[in-house]
Amino acid sequence: MIKADSRSKRKALVTKMCWFIALWVFGVVATVIAVYPLKLLLTRALSH
């Protein structure tokens, strides 16, 4: 009973970690996608 409880707690922790990592990666990717075109526009505007 105690073993099962600790295992479910660990499973919940791992699930939380996976969600955190997935959200962080998604945030980074979204930021890159948002910033990259702006960077291109800025460099193009500065070069002209």
C-alpha positions in Angstrom: 0.0 0.0 0.0 2.8 2.4 1.0 4.9 1.4 -2.0 2.0 2.0 -4.4 1.4 5.4 -2.9 5.0 6.5 -3.3 5.1 5.1 -6.9 2.0 7.1 -7.8 3.5 10.2 -6.3 6.7 9.7 -8.3 4.6 9.1 -11.4 2.7 12.4 -10.8 6.1 14.2 -10.3 7.4 12.7 -13.6 4.2 13.8 -15.4 4.6 17.3 -14.0 8.2 17.4 -15.1 7.3 16.2 -18.6 4.6 18.9 -18.9 7.0 21.6 -17.6 9.7 20.6 -20.1 7.1 20.3 -23.0 5.7 23.8 -22.2 9.2 25.3 -21.9 10.3 23.8 -25.2 7.0 25.1 -26.8 7.7 28.5 -25.4 11.2 28.6 -26.7 10.1 27.4 -30.1 7.2 29.9 -30.2 9.7 32.7 -29.2 12.1 31.7 -31.9 9.4 31.6 -34.5 8.1 35.0 -33.4 11.6 36.6 -33.2 13.2 35.2 -36.3 11.1 37.1 -38.9 11.4 40.3 -36.8 15.2 39.9 -36.8 15.2 39.4 -40.6 13.1 42.5 -41.1 15.4 44.5 -38.8 18.6 43.4 -40.6 16.9 44.1 -43.9 15.8 47.6 -42.8 19.3 48.4 -41.4 21.1 47.1 -44.5 19.0 49.4 -46.9 
